[in-house]
Amino acid sequence: MSAFEVACPDCGAILKVDPETRSVIGHKSAPRKRTFEDFEGAARALREQEERKESLFRQSMETERNKKDVMERRFAEAVKRAKDDPTTGKPLREFDLD
């Protein structure tokens, strides 16, 4: 009997198997897949990634600029609610309830 070839389902390599000994006697690596077809595609993807990073940075900066205003509004609202619903007397402590 002659050796036969089998494609690996995981990596795509070609294995040469000896049917008598049932062992691999040869191996040919799978061809590497290219991430990009050409240099221009890689450069374009890199530019898009940089633009996305810049956009996220700008959004983060805008959020930080507005953070102070948002916190001041929240504080003013909390003060307003506290004035509208004042608690009477001292706050209760756990041992006061016994």
N, CA, C and O of each residue as an XYZ file, in Angstrom:
392
protein
N       0.834     -1.183      0.000
C       0.000      0.000      0.000
C       0.876      1.242      0.000
O       1.988      1.239      0.528
N       0.356      2.298     -0.599
C       1.116      3.549     -0.630
C       0.532      4.525      0.397
O      -0.613      4.401      0.832
N       1.353      5.480      0.756
C       0.931      6.473      1.739
C      -0.159      7.356      1.135
O      -0.205      7.555     -0.079
N      -1.029      7.880      1.988
C      -2.087      8.767      1.526
C      -2.021     10.070      2.310
O      -1.446     10.146      3.396
N      -2.634     11.092      1.718
C      -2.598     12.413      2.330
C      -3.948     12.758      2.934
O      -4.998     12.425      2.384
N      -3.901     13.430      4.074
C      -5.105     13.838      4.794
C      -4.942     15.308      5.170
O      -3.877     15.731      5.621
N      -6.004     16.074      4.978
C      -5.979     17.484      5.381
C      -6.434     17.594      6.830
O      -7.451     17.022      7.220
N      -5.677     18.327      7.609
C      -6.034     18.557      9.014
C      -7.240     19.498      9.057
O      -7.184     20.581      8.474
N      -8.325     19.116      9.728
C      -9.507     19.983      9.767
C      -9.302     21.229     10.631
O     -10.035     22.207     10.488
N      -8.321     21.201     11.516
C      -8.093     22.330     12.413
C      -7.240     23.412     11.763
O      -7.640     24.574     11.707
N      -6.066     23.030     11.273
C      -5.136     24.041     10.761
C      -5.010     24.043      9.247
O      -4.463     24.991      8.682
N      -5.504     22.999      8.569
C      -5.444     22.953      7.113
C      -4.145     22.385      6.572
O      -3.931     22.406      5.360
N      -3.279     21.881      7.425
C      -2.017     21.284      6.972
C      -2.306     19.947      6.287
O      -3.331     19.314      6.540
N      -1.384     19.530      5.417
C      -1.519     18.249      4.735
C      -0.603     17.247      5.437
O       0.604     17.466      5.546
N      -1.188     16.150      5.910
C      -0.431     15.108      6.601
C      -0.326     13.896      5.681
O      -1.315     13.482      5.076
N       0.871     13.330      5.578
C       1.076     12.120      4.794
C       1.133     10.961      5.781
O       1.985     10.934      6.669
N       0.219      9.998      5.620
C       0.069      8.920      6.587
C       0.435      7.586      5.929
O       0.011      7.297      4.810
N       1.233      6.776      6.644
C       1.581      5.426      6.198
C       0.492      4.484      6.701
O       0.301      4.365      7.911
N      -0.239      3.801      5.786
C      -1.348      2.963      6.229
C      -0.917      1.730      7.013
O      -1.690      1.235      7.833
N       0.289      1.218      6.790
C       0.724      0.012      7.503
C       1.061      0.314      8.957
O       0.648     -0.415      9.859
N       1.808      1.385      9.184
C       2.209      1.719     10.553
C       1.239      2.697     11.215
O       1.303      2.935     12.421
N       0.345      3.253     10.410
C      -0.633      4.233     10.898
C       0.043      5.413     11.598
O      -0.409      5.865     12.650
N       1.102      5.891     11.016
C       1.812      7.032     11.579
C       2.002      8.090     10.499
O       1.961      7.804      9.303
N       2.210      9.306     10.955
C       2.431     10.419     10.048
C       3.886     10.353      9.589
O       4.804     10.355     10.410
N       4.088     10.295      8.275
C       5.456     10.235      7.754
C       5.854     11.528      7.045
O       7.015     11.708      6.678
N       4.889     12.424      6.856
C       5.195     13.693      6.222
C       4.198     14.763      6.635
O       3.067     14.473      7.025
N       4.641     15.985      6.541
C       3.797     17.097      6.972
C       4.084     18.294      6.090
O       5.245     18.645      5.879
N       3.036     18.929      5.568
C       3.184     20.152      4.792
C       2.292     21.196      5.442
O       1.074     21.031      5.502
N       2.899     22.265      5.924
C       2.149     23.306      6.629
C       1.128     23.954      5.713
O       1.315     24.027      4.499
N       0.058     24.417      6.310
C      -0.981     25.126      5.570
C      -0.440     26.477      5.136
O       0.367     27.075      5.848
N      -0.868     26.964      3.989
C      -0.413     28.301      3.583
C      -0.970     29.351      4.537
O      -2.109     29.257      4.994
N      -0.152     30.340      4.823
C      -0.583     31.399      5.746
C      -1.603     32.293      5.065
O      -1.470     32.660      3.897
N      -2.607     32.624      5.824
C      -3.639     33.513      5.313
C      -3.181     34.948      5.505
O      -2.662     35.315      6.559
N      -3.379     35.736      4.491
C      -3.010     37.144      4.582
C      -4.118     37.922      5.264
O      -5.302     37.716      4.995
N      -3.722     38.805      6.137
C      -4.699     39.659      6.804
C      -5.239     40.692      5.824
O      -6.431     40.999      5.822
N      -4.347     41.223      4.991
C      -4.726     42.231      4.006
C      -4.231     41.772      2.642
O      -3.197     41.114      2.525
N      -4.978     42.126      1.631
C      -4.612     41.735      0.273
C      -3.416     42.520     -0.252
O      -2.582     41.981     -0.980
N      -3.338     43.788      0.117
C      -2.245     44.609     -0.386
C      -1.832     45.631      0.667
O      -2.463     45.757      1.716
N      -0.785     46.339      0.370
C      -0.250     47.322      1.302
C      -1.228     48.470      1.516
O      -1.337     48.992      2.626
N      -1.936     48.867      0.471
C      -2.898     49.960      0.600
C      -4.032     49.595      1.555
O      -4.490     50.435      2.331
N      -4.478     48.357      1.500
C      -5.530     47.906      2.414
C      -5.064     47.961      3.862
O      -5.819     48.360      4.749
N      -3.822     47.560      4.099
C      -3.275     47.614      5.457
C      -3.152     49.055      5.932
O      -3.468     49.365      7.081
N      -2.694     49.937      5.045
C      -2.558     51.349      5.417
C      -3.925     51.969      5.687
O      -4.074     52.761      6.617
N      -4.915     51.619      4.887
C      -6.268     52.141      5.074
C      -6.831     51.683      6.424
O      -7.430     52.474      7.153
N      -6.636     50.405      6.750
C      -7.121     49.887      8.033
C      -6.433     50.596      9.200
O      -7.064     50.880     10.218
N      -5.152     50.877      9.048
C      -4.421     51.573     10.101
C      -4.945     52.995     10.282
O      -5.101     53.458     11.412
N      -5.217     53.692      9.173
C      -5.773     55.051      9.262
C      -7.149     55.036      9.922
O      -7.454     55.896     10.748
N      -7.980     54.059      9.560
C      -9.321     53.962     10.167
C      -9.219     53.713     11.658
O      -9.992     54.265     12.441
N      -8.272     52.888     12.048
C      -8.085     52.603     13.472
C      -7.642     53.868     14.209
O      -8.124     54.148     15.306
N      -6.733     54.627     13.614
C      -6.274     55.874     14.230
C      -7.416     56.880     14.337
O      -7.540     57.570     15.349
N      -8.248     56.969     13.307
C      -9.392     57.887     13.342
C     -10.372     57.493     14.447
O     -10.909     58.354     15.144
N     -10.602     56.188     14.603
C     -11.505     55.715     15.644
C     -10.959     56.041     17.037
O     -11.710     56.442     17.926
N      -9.641     55.866     17.219
C      -9.035     56.199     18.502
C      -9.170     57.692     18.798
O      -9.473     58.089     19.924
N      -8.943     58.510     17.776
C      -9.050     59.964     17.941
C     -10.483     60.361     18.297
O     -10.702     61.228     19.143
N     -11.445     59.726     17.652
C     -12.849     60.011     17.931
C     -13.207     59.640     19.370
O     -13.884     60.403     20.060
N     -12.759     58.484     19.818
C     -13.019     58.066     21.201
C     -12.360     59.028     22.193
O     -12.933     59.335     23.238
N     -11.170     59.496     21.865
C     -10.480     60.438     22.747
C     -11.247     61.752     22.833
O     -11.401     62.315     23.917
N     -11.735     62.248     21.678
C     -12.505     63.487     21.679
C     -13.781     63.342     22.507
O     -14.141     64.250     23.256
N     -14.462     62.207     22.374
C     -15.678     61.972     23.156
C     -15.353     61.957     24.643
O     -16.103     62.506     25.450
N     -14.254     61.339     25.002
C     -13.846     61.280     26.407
C     -13.542     62.670     26.947
O     -13.920     63.004     28.069
N     -12.863     63.473     26.150
C     -12.549     64.848     26.572
C     -13.835     65.662     26.758
O     -13.947     66.423     27.720
N     -14.792     65.513     25.863
C     -16.062     66.245     25.966
C     -16.821     65.812     27.217
O     -17.414     66.645     27.904
N     -16.806     64.529     27.511
C     -17.469     64.024     28.712
C     -16.833     64.610     29.964
O     -17.537     65.004     30.894
N     -15.515     64.669     29.994
C     -14.828     65.229     31.153
C     -15.111     66.720     31.305
O     -15.236     67.216     32.425
N     -15.214     67.439     30.184
C     -15.527     68.877     30.267
C     -16.910     69.099     30.863
O     -17.106     70.021     31.655
N     -17.853     68.271     30.492
C     -19.233     68.426     30.958
C     -19.462     67.807     32.329
O     -20.514     68.014     32.933
N     -18.507     67.063     32.817
C     -18.678     66.359     34.084
C     -18.930     67.323     35.249
O     -19.766     67.054     36.111
N     -18.212     68.433     35.269
C     -18.366     69.403     36.354
C     -19.783     69.966     36.372
O     -20.398     70.067     37.433
N     -20.305     70.335     35.198
C     -21.662     70.876     35.117
C     -22.694     69.843     35.577
O     -23.637     70.176     36.295
N     -22.510     68.610     35.165
C     -23.456     67.553     35.544
C     -23.438     67.344     37.056
O     -24.491     67.206     37.678
N     -22.248     67.320     37.645
C     -22.142     67.126     39.095
C     -22.755     68.299     39.858
O     -23.400     68.100     40.888
N     -22.556     69.526     39.355
C     -23.142     70.688     40.013
C     -24.670     70.636     39.961
O     -25.336     70.972     40.940
N     -25.217     70.223     38.838
C     -26.678     70.097     38.719
C     -27.216     69.023     39.661
O     -28.251     69.212     40.299
N     -26.514     67.902     39.745
C     -26.947     66.839     40.655
C     -26.917     67.325     42.107
O     -27.833     67.056     42.884
N     -25.853     68.042     42.456
C     -25.740     68.554     43.816
C     -26.846     69.552     44.109
O     -27.453     69.502     45.178
N     -27.121     70.464     43.173
C     -28.190     71.451     43.366
C     -29.532     70.749     43.534
O     -30.341     71.148     44.371
N     -29.772     69.716     42.751
C     -31.030     68.963     42.871
C     -31.123     68.269     44.232
O     -32.189     68.248     44.846
N     -30.013     67.706     44.701
C     -30.009     67.048     46.012
C     -30.249     68.053     47.130
O     -30.968     67.752     48.082
N     -29.659     69.243     47.033
C     -29.870     70.284     48.041
C     -31.332     70.712     48.024
O     -31.934     70.904     49.081
N     -31.898     70.861     46.848
C     -33.300     71.265     46.723
C     -34.222     70.219     47.363
O     -35.154     70.564     48.090
N     -33.951     68.949     47.086
C     -34.775     67.895     47.694
C     -34.619     67.876     49.204
O     -35.588     67.630     49.923
N     -33.411     68.133     49.694
C     -33.172     68.145     51.135
C     -33.919     69.297     51.802
O     -34.423     69.138     52.914
N     -33.998     70.447     51.145
C     -34.724     71.590     51.709
C     -36.227     71.359     51.678
O     -36.940     71.776     52.591
N     -36.721     70.686     50.615
C     -38.149     70.416     50.492
C     -38.634     69.378     51.496
O     -39.792     69.418     51.912
N     -37.768     68.454     51.889
C     -38.163     67.384     52.793
C     -37.181     67.323     53.963
O     -36.369     66.402     54.054
N     -37.264     68.309     54.853
C     -36.316     68.306     55.972
C     -36.678     67.202     56.970
O     -37.851     66.915     57.207
N     -35.675     66.614     57.526
C     -35.907     65.617     58.572
C     -36.106     66.342     59.885
O     -35.455     67.354     60.145
N     -36.998     65.835     60.712
C     -37.277     66.486     61.986
C     -36.479     65.807     63.082
O     -36.474     64.580     63.180
N     -35.823     66.573     63.884
C     -35.070     66.015     64.999
C     -33.768     65.387     64.555
O     -33.298     65.551     63.429
N     -33.214     64.658     65.509
C     -31.947     63.987     65.239
C     -32.217     62.693     64.469
O     -33.295     62.112     64.590
N     -31.275     62.259     63.707
C     -31.458     60.967     63.036
C     -31.420     59.835     64.055
O     -30.682     59.895     65.038
N     -32.206     58.825     63.815
C     -32.257     57.690     64.734
C     -31.020     56.832     64.595
O     -30.499     56.629     63.498
N     -30.560     56.334     65.729
C     -29.442     55.401     65.738
C     -29.996     54.040     66.079
O     -31.104     53.936     66.604
N     -29.256     53.008     65.794
C     -29.755     51.653     66.012
C     -30.087     51.393     67.490
O     -31.109     50.776     67.789
N     -29.248     51.851     68.402
C     -29.522     51.560     69.813
C     -30.662     52.412     70.364
O     -31.167     52.130     71.451
N     -31.081     53.462     69.627
C     -32.245     54.235     70.054
C     -33.526     53.434     69.845
O     -34.531     53.696     70.506
N     -33.504     52.467     68.940
C     -34.688     51.672     68.630
C     -34.929     50.553     69.633
O     -36.021     49.985     69.656
N     -33.960     50.223     70.451
C     -34.120     49.122     71.424
C     -34.986     49.510     72.592
O     -35.213     48.698     73.489
